[in-house]
Amino acid sequence: MKYTLSLICFITVFNGIHAQKKFAQLDIELPTPNEYRTASGAPGHAYFQQQADYKMNLVLDDDNQKLMGTEVITYTNNSPDALPYLWLQLDQNIYDEHSDTKLIEVEKMEDFKSVGDIQKRFFDYDGGFKVESITNTSGQKMSYFINKTMLRIDLATPLAPKSSVSFTVKWWYNINDRMAVGGRSGYEYFEKDKNYLYTLAQFFPRMCVYSDVTGWQNKQFLGRGEFTLPFGNYDVSITVPSDHIIAATGELQNGADVLNASQRKRFEQAKKADSPVMIVTQAEAEAAEKDKKTSTKTWRFKATNVRDFAFASSRKFIWDAQNVKVGAKNILCMSFYPKEGNPLWERYSTKLVAHTIKTYSKYTVDYTYPVAISVHSKSIGMEYPMICFNGGRPEEDGTYSEGEKYGMWGVIIHEVGHNFFPMIINSDERQWTWMDEGLNTFVQYLTEQEWERGYPSRRGPAHMIADYMRGDQKLISPIMTNSESIFQFGNNAYGKPATGLNILRETIMGRELFDFAFKTYCERWKFKHPSPADFFRSMEDASAVDLDWFWRGWFYGTEPVDIAIKEVKWFQLNSQNPSIEKALLEENDKEKDIHIGVPRNLKDIIETVNERDSLIDDYYGKRNIYLVDALDKKEYKQFIQKSSTKDLALLNAGNHFYEVNLENIGGMVMPLIFRFTFIDDSTEIVRIPVEIWRQYEDKVSKVFIFAKEVKEIRLDPFLETADVDLNNNSWPTATQPSRYQLFKQQPAKINPMQRQIQVDALEKN
């Protein structure tokens, strides 16, 4: 309905309960700034971090699937504290038969859907670390105690600030069959050629982080919360069967000893190539599969300033590599994969590695390590410095579905991207999964979009998180929840943080401000240990945008976004001209809806009393309220004489005033983005900052003035805010259509590539 306003002045109306909790500052939630971490989000002048250097000798027993190792750890205490004991991680102990990981698993009988499920429950695997000895540099035994996945070394004298201690650990363990036991690392057995492919990580006792935030981060490893590690230098020698090829963190030190002349020549060519060069071909790998060697070779790798070490070993490996330049630095991008990965891996893997390194460097920090490696093993995606293990395997005939291809692309980009989060920007994964997975998933989305236009990213755009956010609140955790306690892990730790950053970038801050602030955070904390507060504060400090409302709602809360257009009122100013206003009144009266009885009475009542008796109607019964009389004209003339030209122009402009009333149903506040469509089908976008909700968090209203009549109003027209109910975002109300499927679609028995092969064969015949 359209209204007229007799007054030129009007006021925006706010309705709702006065409150400020959503826009309160995060002072209480965030730790107090100090000399280690500043209020700006940067490292303080007294910031410190420890260093752990490793020298290892490893032996891979390919006959019995065992790994045996000796490591010398040199631990440097850069903190201001004397340390009476040291803590090491024994992550492989989750495979101990008395592991808490097995005991705390919630189970129901309905979870056992097959005999195979029950067999897994009774699977007997002795996979924990077997620590044989820990000795000091003089060979004397050191006192230690193992508490599940943590090992404490009790020092004879406390390790003083600015001093170091070295000690030797000797251990071994049975490598897990990933296909039977699961896990982030382990081996895969290929029945057809009787060979193994090893992707090995968490394979050695590793130092815990000691920091100003947590002291020792010795929270037990239960399987989900990943790894928190100090930086250090690694010198690792790995003895394997002589026909194995190894991919590892760091740079190969003895290529002349372990590579043949052809491989060395191709390796050197790859360092200068801008497209992949085969170092070990598929034919060479297949020959190695058949002619197994019993002799051994030792490969040696060195890595500087890394937080971890991982490697992969197999005689099945095909190996290709190319160079990519980041700034002034040349990065050797490599892929290692069995023939079972082709044709996907030969075609895409190394190119994806190069693209990822280059794109992440643009948005975060320059990649400074010398190599970046993608290793293929079935059904896995896991990351380590300079190396990652990735799934994505075609059918045996070499065909694959589009989903398999995109899955492979996505996992490689994601896992290679982890070189930046958390391998360089080294957050505490054991406590805050989102700080590595969420930030990484966000930059993954940016990288995917630069790989292929219209790339169907699984996470990133705001509307893709709406299904999760409209779900049962009892099964949704705040992002700021410990890694082991999260409901819906993927949505919580990957999807929602990535989506939040995308909303900041596209809607709240804008790309320029966001990119500058995000890069500032990354530069500040590269090769350091940031906390959530450091991230929150850095983003605000570098942008001058108050985001405490966003961190509180999106990261600390679970309320969804659901902002509704509840009512729209349409006004025009009264021009005071009786000829115009009375004609408009007559037109509006004719357009009014009438009760059903009126037309029926016209038909059924032949004649009313006042129609029969002329004395019934008095002045009011005969008056024409639409008639412009002499007094109307005189009063309007006087009004014109008193009014300014500017006021008269405004009154006669014919502007349309729309009061839009909005309700915050979901609870999470957001900026308001409107698209107004006019009767001539032209459009106008109006963006209102989130601060419109600063005093009234439940209901607000806003008046919009246009020269043209509005035909439609759409809230969040570009799907920017993760609004969970789009059906209340339109005026007039417009329900979002959906397709009703009567019959469930049967899964395809063959992938589209296989189908096309059959089509080609039929057409040929």
Number of C-alpha atoms within 10 A of each C-alpha: 8 12 14 14 13 12 9 11 6 8 7 11 13 19 14 12 11 12 14 14 12 20 21 13 16 16 9 8 10 14 15 11 15 13 11 15 22 18 18 18 25 23 20 15 11 11 18 18 17 20 22 26 23 23 16 21 18 21 19 20 15 17 9 9 16 15 20 19 20 19 22 20 22 19 21 20 22 19 19 12 13 15 16 13 15 19 22 21 28 26 24 27 24 22 24 17 15 13 17 18 17 15 10 9 9 7 9 7 7 7 10 14 9 9 9 10 12 13 12 12 12 9 11 11 15 16 20 23 22 16 16 10 15 20 16 16 11 9 10 12 13 16 14 16 11 14 12 20 24 21 20 16 17 16 16 10 10 13 19 17 14 13 12 14 15 16 19 22 19 19 19 21 20 20 26 25 19 20 14 13 15 13 17 16 25 22 23 18 14 12 8 6 11 10 17 20 23 25 27 21 20 18 23 29 23 25 30 24 26 24 18 15 13 11 11 15 21 20 14 18 23 21 18 15 20 18 23 25 28 24 23 20 20 23 20 23 20 21 19 23 21 17 23 23 22 24 26 29 27 27 19 18 15 12 16 11 11 21 18 10 11 10 18 15 12 16 23 14 17 22 18 16 15 14 15 24 23 19 23 21 17 19 11 14 22 17 13 17 21 13 10 15 13 11 9 15 17 18 24 22 22 18 23 16 18 25 26 26 26 22 23 26 25 26 27 28 29 25 26 24 33 26 25 23 14 17 12 7 14 18 22 24 29 28 28 30 25 21 21 19 22 21 15 20 28 22 11 17 29 29 21 24 27 27 20 27 26 19 22 23 18 16 16 21 20 20 24 15 21 16 22 27 27 27 28 27 25 16 13 20 21 21 24 24 26 30 28 32 29 28 21 25 24 18 14 11 10 15 20 20 15 12 11 18 16 17 17 24 22 24 20 31 28 27 27 32 28 28 25 28 25 30 25 25 24 26 26 24 21 22 22 22 28 29 25 23 25 28 25 25 30 23 26 29 24 17 26 23 14 14 16 9 8 9 14 12 17 14 22 25 23 22 17 19 25 19 13 18 22 19 12 8 12 8 11 20 21 19 27 21 18 16 22 17 12 21 17 13 18 13 21 28 27 24 25 29 26 28 28 23 23 26 21 19 17 16 18 22 21 13 14 11 18 22 19 16 22 22 19 21 25 23 17 19 22 20 21 22 25 24 19 17 21 23 22 19 22 23 25 19 18 19 18 11 13 16 20 18 23 21 18 21 21 22 19 16 17 22 18 27 23 24 28 22 21 17 15 19 13 18 18 18 19 18 22 18 18 18 16 13 16 16 14 13 13 13 12 12 10 10 9 9 7 9 8 8 10 10 10 10 11 11 10 10 8 8 11 9 10 11 11 9 9 9 9 10 13 9 7 8 9 8 10 9 11 15 13 16 11 9 9 14 14 10 13 17 12 10 14 14 9 9 10 10 11 8 13 14 11 13 19 14 13 16 16 19 23 20 17 20 19 23 20 21 17 19 18 23 27 26 18 20 21 19 18 23 18 17 12 10 10 11 14 11 13 11 13 13 13 16 16 17 22 16 18 18 25 21 20 19 19 16 17 13 14 14 11 15 18 20 15 17 23 21 24 20 16 12 15 21 31 25 28 21 19 20 15 22 24 22 20 14 15 13 12 11 7 6 5 6 7 6 6 6 7 6 7 8 8 12 16 14 14 16 14 12 12 12 11 10 10 9 8 7 5
